[in-house]
Amino acid sequence: MDCRWLFGEYTDPDLDIPKDVKARAIKVTNRYLGPSLWFYILFVIAPPPVIAMGLTRVADDWLAGRLGISLNAASLTLSIVIVLLTWPWATWMYQCVYTPPYRRALRTLGVPICERCGYALEGIDPNGACPECGKGQESPIGDSTQIEG
């Protein structure tokens, strides 16, 4: 299983996209999302891990007494568990918010990919339905009039 999507790869890993095109797509996406990206980060993505870490302070006393370990060891153990449980969720949420506009920006910059799944549409009709997920493409390839800069 390829887990590069967890680290900012929002397209087919086999698709070779030049770094300058990726950088321009990121710039366009950040400009498009603007303040709404910060809203999602502050009010949708960040609260569950922060709340969970706050609850760690309550549960570490119980865990320390139950297992007979020091309070610091219990707190560290719970912190590690919380990070391991909430990090994939926060990453997935960020990807759900960021991926669609990023893929749309890549298409408008001339990269033939599916907007829904990121499948490389090289060698097939890039404006037709994707063979991987079956979705029709909304934005035409290379229509850079939709973006500026």
DSSP file (Angstrom, degrees, kcal/mol; ACC not computed):
  #  RESIDUE AA STRUCTURE BP1 BP2  ACC     N-H-->O    O-->H-N    N-H-->O    O-->H-N    TCO  KAPPA ALPHA  PHI   PSI    X-CA   Y-CA   Z-CA
    1    1 A M              0   0    0      0, 0.0     2,-0.7     0, 0.0     0, 0.0   0.000 360.0 360.0 360.0 132.2    0.0    0.0    0.0
    2    2 A D        +     0   0    0      1,-0.1     3,-0.3     2,-0.0     0, 0.0  -0.799 360.0 179.6 -91.7 117.7    1.3    3.4   -1.0
    3    3 A C    >   +     0   0    0     -2,-0.7     3,-1.7     1,-0.2     4,-0.2   0.088  45.7 114.9-104.8  21.6    0.9    5.9    1.9
    4    4 A R  G > > +     0   0    0      1,-0.3     3,-1.9     2,-0.2     5,-1.6   0.750  63.3  73.9 -65.8 -20.6    2.5    8.9    0.3
    5    5 A W  G > 5S+     0   0    0     -3,-0.3     3,-1.1     1,-0.3    -1,-0.3   0.768  86.4  65.3 -62.7 -22.1   -0.9   10.7    0.4
    6    6 A L  G < 5S+     0   0    0     -3,-1.7    -1,-0.3     1,-0.2    -2,-0.2   0.683 104.5  45.5 -70.1 -16.0   -0.3   11.1    4.1
    7    7 A F  G < 5S-     0   0    0     -3,-1.9    -1,-0.2    -4,-0.2    -2,-0.2   0.012 134.3 -74.1-120.4  27.5    2.6   13.3    3.3
    8    8 A G  T < 5S+     0   0    0     -3,-1.1     2,-0.8     1,-0.2    -3,-0.2   0.578  87.2 129.9  98.1  10.3    1.2   15.6    0.6
    9    9 A E      < +     0   0    0     -5,-1.6    -1,-0.2     1,-0.1    -2,-0.1  -0.861  22.6 168.3 -97.2 106.3    1.1   13.4   -2.5
   10   10 A Y        +     0   0    0     -2,-0.8     2,-0.2    -3,-0.1    -1,-0.1   0.148  53.6  59.7-107.0  18.6   -2.5   13.9   -3.8
   11   11 A T  S    S-     0   0    0      4,-0.1   108,-0.2   102,-0.0   107,-0.1  -0.787 103.7 -58.5-134.5 177.1   -2.1   12.2   -7.2
   12   12 A D    >   -     0   0    0    106,-2.0     3,-1.9    -2,-0.2    -2,-0.1  -0.422  46.6-136.7 -58.0 124.2   -1.2    8.9   -8.6
   13   13 A P  T 3  S+     0   0    0      0, 0.0    -1,-0.2     0, 0.0    -3,-0.0   0.752 102.9  57.2 -59.7 -23.3    2.4    8.1   -7.4
   14   14 A D  T 3  S+     0   0    0      2,-0.1     2,-0.5   106,-0.0    -2,-0.1   0.598  83.6 100.1 -83.0 -10.3    3.4    6.9  -10.8
   15   15 A L    <   -     0   0    0     -3,-1.9     2,-0.9     1,-0.1    -4,-0.1  -0.651  69.0-143.4 -79.6 123.5    2.4   10.2  -12.4
   16   16 A D        +     0   0    0     -2,-0.5    -2,-0.1     0, 0.0    -1,-0.1  -0.781  23.9 177.8 -92.6 106.5    5.5   12.3  -13.0
   17   17 A I        -     0   0    0     -2,-0.9     5,-0.1    94,-0.0    94,-0.0  -0.934  32.3-115.5-109.7 126.3    4.6   16.0  -12.4
   18   18 A P     >  -     0   0    0      0, 0.0     4,-2.2     0, 0.0     3,-0.4  -0.255  23.0-121.1 -58.4 147.0    7.4   18.6  -12.7
   19   19 A K  H  > S+     0   0    0      1,-0.2     4,-2.7     2,-0.2     5,-0.2   0.849 111.5  55.5 -60.4 -36.4    8.2   20.4   -9.4
   20   20 A D  H  > S+     0   0    0      2,-0.2     4,-2.1     1,-0.2    -1,-0.2   0.872 108.1  48.4 -67.2 -34.4    7.4   23.8  -10.8
   21   21 A V  H  > S+     0   0    0     -3,-0.4     4,-2.5     2,-0.2    -2,-0.2   0.911 112.3  49.1 -69.1 -42.1    3.9   22.6  -11.8
   22   22 A K  H  X S+     0   0    0     -4,-2.2     4,-2.4     2,-0.2    -2,-0.2   0.926 111.6  49.3 -60.4 -44.7    3.4   21.1   -8.3
   23   23 A A  H  X S+     0   0    0     -4,-2.7     4,-2.2     1,-0.2    -2,-0.2   0.905 112.2  47.6 -63.2 -41.5    4.6   24.4   -6.7
   24   24 A R  H  X S+     0   0    0     -4,-2.1     4,-2.5     2,-0.2    -1,-0.2   0.898 111.4  51.0 -66.8 -39.2    2.2   26.5   -8.9
   25   25 A A  H  X S+     0   0    0     -4,-2.5     4,-2.5     2,-0.2    -2,-0.2   0.892 110.4  49.5 -64.7 -39.1   -0.7   24.1   -8.2
   26   26 A I  H  X S+     0   0    0     -4,-2.4     4,-2.8     2,-0.2     5,-0.2   0.915 111.3  49.5 -64.5 -42.8    0.0   24.4   -4.4
   27   27 A K  H  X S+     0   0    0     -4,-2.2     4,-2.1     2,-0.2    -2,-0.2   0.926 113.1  46.2 -62.2 -45.2    0.1   28.2   -4.7
   28   28 A V  H  X S+     0   0    0     -4,-2.5     4,-2.4     2,-0.2    -2,-0.2   0.906 113.5  49.5 -64.0 -42.6   -3.2   28.3   -6.6
   29   29 A T  H  X S+     0   0    0     -4,-2.5     4,-2.9     2,-0.2     5,-0.3   0.923 110.5  49.0 -64.4 -44.9   -4.8   25.9   -4.2
   30   30 A N  H  X S+     0   0    0     -4,-2.8     4,-2.7     1,-0.2    -1,-0.2   0.891 113.0  47.9 -62.6 -39.0   -3.7   27.9   -1.1
   31   31 A R  H  < S+     0   0    0     -4,-2.1    -1,-0.2    -5,-0.2    -2,-0.2   0.893 112.9  49.1 -67.8 -38.7   -5.0   31.1   -2.7
   32   32 A Y  H  < S+     0   0    0     -4,-2.4    -2,-0.2    -5,-0.2    -1,-0.2   0.930 118.0  38.5 -65.8 -46.3   -8.3   29.4   -3.6
   33   33 A L  H >< S+     0   0    0     -4,-2.9     3,-1.8    -5,-0.2     4,-0.5   0.903  85.2 147.8 -73.3 -41.0   -8.8   28.0   -0.1
   34   34 A G  T >X S+     0   0    0     -4,-2.7     3,-1.1    -5,-0.3     4,-0.9  -0.100  73.0   0.8  46.8-128.2   -7.5   31.1    1.7
   35   35 A P  H 3> S+     0   0    0      0, 0.0     4,-2.1     0, 0.0    -1,-0.3   0.777 125.5  67.7 -63.2 -27.8   -9.1   31.7    5.0
   36   36 A S  H <> S+     0   0    0     -3,-1.8     4,-2.4     1,-0.2    -2,-0.2   0.841  95.1  57.2 -64.9 -29.9  -11.4   28.6    4.7
   37   37 A L  H <> S+     0   0    0     -3,-1.1     4,-2.4    -4,-0.5    -1,-0.2   0.926 107.5  47.3 -64.0 -43.4   -8.3   26.4    5.1
   38   38 A W  H  X S+     0   0    0     -4,-0.9     4,-2.8     2,-0.2     5,-0.3   0.872 109.3  54.7 -64.9 -35.9   -7.5   28.0    8.4
   39   39 A F  H  X S+     0   0    0     -4,-2.1     4,-2.8     2,-0.2     5,-0.4   0.950 110.2  45.6 -59.8 -49.0  -11.1   27.6    9.5
   40   40 A Y  H  X>S+     0   0    0     -4,-2.4     5,-2.8     1,-0.2     4,-1.9   0.905 114.7  48.2 -61.7 -42.5  -10.9   23.9    8.8
   41   41 A I  I  <>S+     0   0    0     -4,-2.4     5,-2.4     3,-0.2    -2,-0.2   0.946 118.9  38.1 -63.7 -47.5   -7.6   23.5   10.5
   42   42 A L  I  <5S+     0   0    0     -4,-2.8    -2,-0.2    -5,-0.2    -1,-0.2   0.840 130.8  24.9 -75.4 -33.7   -8.6   25.4   13.6
   43   43 A F  I  <5S+     0   0    0     -4,-2.8    -3,-0.2    -5,-0.3    -2,-0.2   0.556 132.9  24.3-113.5  -9.5  -12.2   24.2   14.0
   44   44 A V  I  <5S+     0   0    0     -4,-1.9    -3,-0.2    -5,-0.4    -4,-0.1   0.713 126.1  32.1-119.6 -47.4  -12.4   20.8   12.3
   45   45 A I  I   <S+     0   0    0     -5,-2.8    -4,-0.2     2,-0.1    -3,-0.2   0.922 119.6  42.8 -83.9 -46.3   -9.0   19.2   12.2
   46   46 A A  S  ><S+     0   0    0     -5,-2.4     4,-2.0    -6,-0.3     5,-0.2   0.845  96.6  70.6 -76.5 -36.3   -7.3   20.4   15.4
   47   47 A P  H  > S+     0   0    0      0, 0.0     4,-3.3     0, 0.0     5,-0.3   0.882  93.2  54.3 -56.5 -45.3  -10.0   20.2   18.1
   48   48 A P  H  > S+     0   0    0      0, 0.0     4,-2.7     0, 0.0     5,-0.2   0.937 112.7  42.4 -57.5 -47.0  -10.2   16.4   18.4
   49   49 A P  H  > S+     0   0    0      0, 0.0     4,-2.3     0, 0.0     5,-0.2   0.913 117.0  48.6 -63.5 -38.2   -6.5   15.9   19.1
   50   50 A V  H  X S+     0   0    0     -4,-2.0     4,-1.9     2,-0.2     5,-0.1   0.926 113.7  45.8 -66.3 -43.9   -6.4   18.9   21.4
   51   51 A I  H  X S+     0   0    0     -4,-3.3     4,-2.3    -5,-0.2    -1,-0.2   0.916 112.2  52.1 -63.4 -43.0   -9.4   17.7   23.3
   52   52 A A  H  X S+     0   0    0     -4,-2.7     4,-1.1    -5,-0.3    -2,-0.2   0.901 108.4  50.2 -61.5 -40.5   -8.0   14.2   23.5
   53   53 A M  H  X S+     0   0    0     -4,-2.3     4,-0.7     1,-0.2    -1,-0.2   0.872 109.5  52.4 -66.1 -34.7   -4.7   15.5   24.9
   54   54 A G  H >X S+     0   0    0     -4,-1.9     3,-0.8     1,-0.2     4,-0.6   0.889 106.6  52.4 -65.1 -38.7   -6.7   17.5   27.5
   55   55 A L  H >X S+     0   0    0     -4,-2.3     4,-2.4     1,-0.2     3,-0.6   0.743  94.8  72.1 -68.8 -21.9   -8.5   14.3   28.5
   56   56 A T  H 3X S+     0   0    0     -4,-1.1     4,-2.3     1,-0.2    -1,-0.2   0.873  90.4  59.1 -59.3 -36.6   -5.1   12.7   29.0
   57   57 A R  H << S+     0   0    0     -3,-0.8     4,-0.5    -4,-0.7    -1,-0.2   0.829 109.9  43.2 -63.0 -31.3   -4.7   14.8   32.1
   58   58 A V  H <X S+     0   0    0     -3,-0.6     4,-0.8    -4,-0.6     3,-0.4   0.905 118.0  43.1 -78.7 -43.9   -7.8   13.2   33.5
   59   59 A A  H  X S+     0   0    0     -4,-2.4     4,-2.7     1,-0.2     5,-0.2   0.717  98.3  71.7 -79.4 -20.9   -7.1    9.6   32.5
   60   60 A D  H  X S+     0   0    0     -4,-2.3     4,-2.6     1,-0.2    -1,-0.2   0.864  95.7  53.0 -67.9 -33.1   -3.4    9.6   33.4
   61   61 A D  H  > S+     0   0    0     -4,-0.5     4,-2.1    -3,-0.4    -1,-0.2   0.937 112.6  45.2 -61.2 -45.7   -4.2    9.5   37.2
   62   62 A W  H  X S+     0   0    0     -4,-0.8     4,-2.6     1,-0.2    -2,-0.2   0.932 114.8  47.3 -63.6 -46.2   -6.5    6.5   36.7
   63   63 A L  H  X S+     0   0    0     -4,-2.7     4,-2.6     1,-0.2     6,-0.3   0.897 110.7  51.9 -64.6 -40.7   -3.9    4.7   34.4
   64   64 A A  H  X>S+     0   0    0     -4,-2.6     4,-1.3    -5,-0.2     5,-1.3   0.919 114.5  43.0 -62.5 -43.4   -1.0    5.4   36.8
   65   65 A G  H  <5S+     0   0    0     -4,-2.1    -2,-0.2    -5,-0.2    -1,-0.2   0.889 115.3  49.3 -68.4 -39.5   -3.0    3.9   39.8
   66   66 A R  H  <5S+     0   0    0     -4,-2.6    -2,-0.2    -5,-0.2    -1,-0.2   0.894 122.4  31.0 -68.6 -41.4   -4.4    1.0   37.8
   67   67 A L  H  <5S-     0   0    0     -4,-2.6    -1,-0.2    -5,-0.2    -2,-0.2   0.562 103.5-123.8 -96.0  -9.9   -1.0   -0.1   36.4
   68   68 A G  T  <5 +     0   0    0     -4,-1.3     2,-0.2    -5,-0.3    -3,-0.2   0.875  65.7 131.1  69.9  37.0    1.1    1.0   39.3
   69   69 A I      < -     0   0    0     -5,-1.3    -1,-0.2    -6,-0.3    -2,-0.1  -0.718  64.0 -82.6-115.6 168.9    3.4    3.3   37.2
   70   70 A S     >  -     0   0    0     -2,-0.2     4,-2.2     1,-0.1     5,-0.2  -0.260  36.3-116.1 -68.8 158.7    4.5    6.9   37.7
   71   71 A L  H  > S+     0   0    0      1,-0.2     4,-2.5     2,-0.2     5,-0.2   0.868 116.2  53.3 -62.9 -37.9    2.2    9.7   36.6
   72   72 A N  H  > S+     0   0    0      2,-0.2     4,-2.5     1,-0.2    -1,-0.2   0.906 108.8  48.5 -64.9 -41.7    4.8   10.8   34.0
   73   73 A A  H  > S+     0   0    0      2,-0.2     4,-2.4     1,-0.2    -2,-0.2   0.900 113.0  48.2 -65.5 -40.3    4.9    7.4   32.5
   74   74 A A  H  X S+     0   0    0     -4,-2.2     4,-2.6     2,-0.2     5,-0.2   0.917 112.4  48.5 -65.8 -42.8    1.1    7.2   32.3
   75   75 A S  H  X S+     0   0    0     -4,-2.5     4,-2.3     2,-0.2    -2,-0.2   0.911 113.0  47.3 -63.9 -43.1    0.9   10.7   30.8
   76   76 A L  H  X S+     0   0    0     -4,-2.5     4,-2.3     2,-0.2    -2,-0.2   0.912 112.0  50.6 -64.3 -42.9    3.5    9.8   28.2
   77   77 A T  H  X S+     0   0    0     -4,-2.4     4,-2.2     1,-0.2    -2,-0.2   0.937 112.9  45.0 -60.9 -48.0    1.9    6.5   27.3
   78   78 A L  H  X S+     0   0    0     -4,-2.6     4,-2.8     1,-0.2    -1,-0.2   0.882 110.7  54.5 -65.3 -37.5   -1.5    8.1   26.9
   79   79 A S  H  X S+     0   0    0     -4,-2.3     4,-2.4    -5,-0.2    -1,-0.2   0.917 109.0  48.0 -62.1 -42.8    0.0   11.0   24.8
   80   80 A I  H  X S+     0   0    0     -4,-2.3     4,-2.5     2,-0.2    -2,-0.2   0.920 112.5  48.6 -63.8 -43.7    1.6    8.5   22.4
   81   81 A V  H  X S+     0   0    0     -4,-2.2     4,-1.9     2,-0.2    -2,-0.2   0.921 111.4  50.1 -62.2 -44.2   -1.7    6.6   22.1
   82   82 A I  H  X S+     0   0    0     -4,-2.8     4,-2.6     1,-0.2     5,-0.3   0.921 111.6  47.9 -61.6 -44.6   -3.6    9.8   21.5
   83   83 A V  H  X S+     0   0    0     -4,-2.4     4,-2.4     1,-0.2    -1,-0.2   0.923 111.6  50.2 -62.8 -44.1   -1.2   10.9   18.8
   84   84 A L  H  < S+     0   0    0     -4,-2.5    -1,-0.2     1,-0.2    -2,-0.2   0.826 116.3  42.4 -64.8 -30.5   -1.3    7.5   17.1
   85   85 A L  H  < S+     0   0    0     -4,-1.9     4,-0.5    -5,-0.2    -2,-0.2   0.827 122.0  35.9 -84.9 -32.8   -5.1    7.5   17.1
   86   86 A T  H  X S+     0   0    0     -4,-2.6     4,-2.7    -5,-0.2     5,-0.2   0.741 100.7  72.3 -96.5 -23.5   -5.7   11.1   16.0
   87   87 A W  H  X S+     0   0    0     -4,-2.4     4,-2.5    -5,-0.3     5,-0.2   0.937  99.4  46.5 -59.9 -48.6   -2.9   11.8   13.6
   88   88 A P  H  > S+     0   0    0      0, 0.0     4,-2.5     0, 0.0    -1,-0.2   0.900 113.9  50.1 -61.2 -37.3   -4.3    9.6   10.8
   89   89 A W  H  > S+     0   0    0     -4,-0.5     4,-2.6     2,-0.2    -2,-0.2   0.941 111.9  46.4 -64.4 -46.8   -7.7   11.2   11.3
   90   90 A A  H  X S+     0   0    0     -4,-2.7     4,-2.3     1,-0.2    -1,-0.2   0.892 113.8  49.3 -63.2 -39.6   -6.4   14.7   11.1
   91   91 A T  H  X S+     0   0    0     -4,-2.5     4,-2.4    -5,-0.2    -1,-0.2   0.912 111.2  49.3 -65.2 -42.8   -4.3   13.9    8.1
   92   92 A W  H  X S+     0   0    0     -4,-2.5     4,-2.2    -5,-0.2    -2,-0.2   0.909 111.1  49.6 -63.4 -42.6   -7.3   12.3    6.3
   93   93 A M  H  X S+     0   0    0     -4,-2.6     4,-1.7     2,-0.2    -2,-0.2   0.919 111.1  49.2 -62.7 -44.0   -9.5   15.4    7.1
   94   94 A Y  H  X S+     0   0    0     -4,-2.3     4,-2.7     1,-0.2     5,-0.3   0.910 110.7  51.0 -61.5 -41.6   -6.8   17.7    5.8
   95   95 A Q  H  X S+     0   0    0     -4,-2.4     4,-2.6     1,-0.2    -1,-0.2   0.891 106.9  53.7 -63.7 -39.2   -6.6   15.6    2.6
   96   96 A C  H  < S+     0   0    0     -4,-2.2    -1,-0.2     1,-0.2    -2,-0.2   0.850 115.4  40.2 -63.8 -34.1  -10.4   15.7    2.2
   97   97 A V  H  < S+     0   0    0     -4,-1.7    -2,-0.2    -5,-0.1    -1,-0.2   0.881 124.6  35.4 -79.2 -40.7  -10.3   19.5    2.3
   98   98 A Y  H  X S+     0   0    0     -4,-2.7     4,-1.6    -5,-0.2    -3,-0.2   0.811 103.0  68.7 -89.2 -33.4   -7.1   20.1    0.3
   99   99 A T  H  X S+     0   0    0     -4,-2.6     4,-2.8    -5,-0.3     5,-0.3   0.905  92.6  53.7 -62.2 -50.4   -7.1   17.4   -2.4
  100  100 A P  H  > S+     0   0    0      0, 0.0     4,-2.1     0, 0.0    -1,-0.2   0.923 113.4  41.5 -57.6 -47.7  -10.1   18.4   -4.7
  101  101 A P  H  > S+     0   0    0      0, 0.0     4,-2.2     0, 0.0    -2,-0.2   0.857 114.4  53.9 -67.7 -29.9   -8.9   22.0   -5.3
  102  102 A Y  H  X S+     0   0    0     -4,-1.6     4,-2.3     2,-0.2    -3,-0.2   0.939 110.8  44.6 -66.4 -46.1   -5.3   20.8   -5.7
  103  103 A R  H  X S+     0   0    0     -4,-2.8     4,-2.3     1,-0.2    -1,-0.2   0.887 112.1  53.1 -65.6 -37.7   -6.3   18.3   -8.3
  104  104 A R  H  X S+     0   0    0     -4,-2.1     4,-2.2    -5,-0.3    -1,-0.2   0.908 108.9  49.8 -62.3 -41.4   -8.5   20.8  -10.1
  105  105 A A  H  X S+     0   0    0     -4,-2.2     4,-1.3     2,-0.2    -2,-0.2   0.903 108.9  52.1 -64.3 -41.0   -5.5   23.2  -10.2
  106  106 A L  H  <>S+     0   0    0     -4,-2.3     5,-2.6     1,-0.2     3,-0.3   0.921 109.2  50.1 -61.1 -42.9   -3.3   20.5  -11.6
  107  107 A R  H ><5S+     0   0    0     -4,-2.3    35,-2.9     1,-0.2     3,-1.8   0.924 109.4  50.1 -61.6 -43.6   -5.8   19.8  -14.4
  108  108 A T  H 3<5S+     0   0    0     -4,-2.2    -1,-0.2     1,-0.3    -2,-0.2   0.747 106.6  56.7 -69.1 -20.3   -6.1   23.5  -15.3
  109  109 A L  T 3<5S-     0   0    0     -4,-1.3    -1,-0.3    -3,-0.3    -2,-0.2   0.403 129.4 -96.6 -87.9   2.2   -2.2   23.6  -15.4
  110  110 A G  T < 5S+     0   0    0     -3,-1.8    -3,-0.2     1,-0.3    -2,-0.1   0.534  78.5 137.6 100.8   7.7   -2.3   20.8  -18.1
  111  111 A V      < -     0   0    0     -5,-2.6     2,-1.6    -6,-0.2    -1,-0.3  -0.786  52.4-134.6 -88.8 121.2   -1.8   17.7  -16.0
  112  112 A P        +     0   0    0      0, 0.0     9,-3.3     0, 0.0     2,-0.3  -0.557  52.9 133.7 -80.6  87.9   -4.2   14.9  -17.1
  113  113 A I  B     -A  120   0A   0     -2,-1.6     2,-0.3     7,-0.3     7,-0.2  -0.911  60.0-103.0-130.9 160.0   -5.5   13.5  -13.9
  114  114 A C     >  -     0   0    0      5,-1.9     4,-1.3    -2,-0.3    22,-0.1  -0.652  23.2-143.5 -79.1 135.1   -8.9   12.6  -12.4
  115  115 A E  T  4 S+     0   0    0     -2,-0.3   -12,-0.2     2,-0.1   -11,-0.2   0.807  95.9  43.6 -69.9 -29.1  -10.2   15.2  -10.0
  116  116 A R  T  4 S+     0   0    0     19,-0.1    -1,-0.1   -13,-0.1   -13,-0.1   0.946 132.0  11.6 -83.0 -51.0  -11.8   12.6   -7.7
  117  117 A C  T  4 S-     0   0    0      2,-0.1    -2,-0.1    18,-0.1    -1,-0.1   0.585  90.8-121.1-110.2 -11.2   -9.2    9.9   -7.4
  118  118 A G     <  +     0   0    0     -4,-1.3  -106,-2.0     1,-0.2    -3,-0.1   0.578  51.5 163.1  83.0   8.9   -6.0   11.4   -8.9
  119  119 A Y        -     0   0    0   -108,-0.2    -5,-1.9     1,-0.1     2,-0.4  -0.366  45.8-110.5 -64.2 138.0   -5.7    8.6  -11.5
  120  120 A A  B     -A  113   0A   0     -7,-0.2    -7,-0.3     1,-0.1    -1,-0.1  -0.581  26.8-166.3 -72.3 122.7   -3.3    9.5  -14.4
  121  121 A L    >   +     0   0    0     -9,-3.3     3,-1.3    -2,-0.4     2,-0.2  -0.010  35.0 143.1-100.3  28.4   -5.4   10.0  -17.5
  122  122 A E  T 3   +     0   0    0    -10,-0.2     3,-0.1     1,-0.2    -2,-0.0  -0.496  69.2  15.5 -70.3 133.9   -2.5    9.9  -19.9
  123  123 A G  T 3  S+     0   0    0      1,-0.3     2,-0.3    -2,-0.2    -1,-0.2   0.435 115.6  77.9  85.0  -1.0   -3.2    8.2  -23.2
  124  124 A I  S <  S-     0   0    0     -3,-1.3    -1,-0.3     4,-0.0    -3,-0.0  -0.815 102.7 -68.6-129.4 172.9   -7.0    8.3  -22.8
  125  125 A D    >   -     0   0    0     -2,-0.3     3,-1.4     1,-0.2    -3,-0.1  -0.493  44.3-161.5 -65.0 108.7   -9.7   11.0  -23.2
  126  126 A P  T 3  S+     0   0    0      0, 0.0    -1,-0.2     0, 0.0   -13,-0.1   0.653  88.1  49.7 -70.8 -14.1   -8.8   13.3  -20.3
  127  127 A N  T 3  S+     0   0    0      2,-0.1    10,-0.4     9,-0.1     3,-0.1   0.401 100.4  80.5-102.7   1.7  -12.2   15.0  -20.4
  128  128 A G  S <  S-     0   0    0     -3,-1.4     9,-0.6     1,-0.2     2,-0.2  -0.113  98.5 -56.7 -89.8-166.7  -14.2   11.7  -20.4
  129  129 A A  B     -B  136   0B   0      7,-0.2     7,-0.2     1,-0.1    -1,-0.2  -0.484  57.8-109.4 -75.0 144.1  -15.0    9.4  -17.5
  130  130 A C     >  -     0   0    0      5,-2.1     4,-1.7    -2,-0.2    -1,-0.1  -0.552  15.7-145.4 -72.3 132.5  -12.2    8.1  -15.4
  131  131 A P  T  4 S+     0   0    0      0, 0.0    -1,-0.1     0, 0.0    -2,-0.0   0.715  97.1  52.0 -71.3 -18.7  -11.6    4.4  -15.9
  132  132 A E  T  4 S+     0   0    0      3,-0.1    -3,-0.0     1,-0.1    -2,-0.0   0.933 131.9   5.5 -82.2 -50.2  -10.6    4.0  -12.2
  133  133 A C  T  4 S-     0   0    0      2,-0.1    -1,-0.1   -14,-0.0    -4,-0.0   0.569  90.3-125.2-115.0 -12.8  -13.6    5.7  -10.4
  134  134 A G     <  +     0   0    0     -4,-1.7     2,-0.3     1,-0.3    -5,-0.1   0.490  58.5 143.4  84.1   3.1  -16.0    6.4  -13.3
  135  135 A K        -     0   0    0     -6,-0.1    -5,-2.1     1,-0.0    -1,-0.3  -0.582  49.1-128.0 -81.5 137.1  -16.4   10.1  -12.6
  136  136 A G  B     -B  129   0B   0     -2,-0.3     2,-0.4    -7,-0.2    -7,-0.2  -0.542  31.4-109.1 -75.6 149.8  -16.7   12.6  -15.4
  137  137 A Q        -     0   0    0     -9,-0.6    -1,-0.1   -10,-0.4   -23,-0.1  -0.664  24.5-165.2 -88.0 134.1  -14.2   15.5  -15.3
  138  138 A E  S    S+     0   0    0     -2,-0.4    -1,-0.1     1,-0.1   -11,-0.0   0.871  72.4  50.7 -86.1 -40.9  -15.6   18.9  -14.5
  139  139 A S  S    S-     0   0    0      1,-0.0    -1,-0.1     3,-0.0   -24,-0.1  -0.838  85.8-121.3-104.6 136.6  -12.7   21.2  -15.5
  140  140 A P    >   -     0   0    0      0, 0.0     3,-1.1     0, 0.0     2,-0.2  -0.350  34.5 -98.1 -72.1 154.2  -11.1   20.9  -18.8
  141  141 A I  T 3  S+     0   0    0      1,-0.2   -33,-0.2   -31,-0.1   -34,-0.1  -0.499 101.7   6.9 -72.7 136.1   -7.4   20.2  -19.1
  142  142 A G  T 3  S+     0   0    0    -35,-2.9     2,-1.7    -2,-0.2    -1,-0.2   0.648  78.5 142.2  72.2  16.3   -5.1   23.2  -19.6
  143  143 A D    X   +     0   0    0     -3,-1.1     3,-1.8   -36,-0.2    -1,-0.2  -0.571  16.6 167.0 -88.2  75.2   -7.8   25.8  -19.2
  144  144 A S  G >   +     0   0    0     -2,-1.7     3,-0.8     1,-0.3    -1,-0.2   0.449  57.7  85.3 -74.6   1.6   -5.5   28.2  -17.4
  145  145 A T  G 3  S+     0   0    0      1,-0.2    -1,-0.3    -3,-0.1    -2,-0.1   0.698  82.0  64.6 -71.2 -16.5   -8.0   31.0  -17.8
  146  146 A Q  G <  S+     0   0    0     -3,-1.8     2,-0.3   -38,-0.1    -1,-0.2   0.687 105.5  46.0 -78.5 -17.8   -9.6   29.7  -14.7
  147  147 A I  S <  S-     0   0    0     -3,-0.8     2,-0.3    -4,-0.2  -119,-0.0  -0.870  71.0-147.7-124.5 158.1   -6.6   30.5  -12.6
  148  148 A E              0   0    0     -2,-0.3    -3,-0.0     1,-0.1    -2,-0.0  -0.883 360.0 360.0-121.1 154.9   -4.3   33.5  -12.3
  149  149 A G              0   0    0     -2,-0.3    -1,-0.1  -121,-0.0  -122,-0.0   0.454 360.0 360.0  84.7 360.0   -0.6   33.8  -11.5
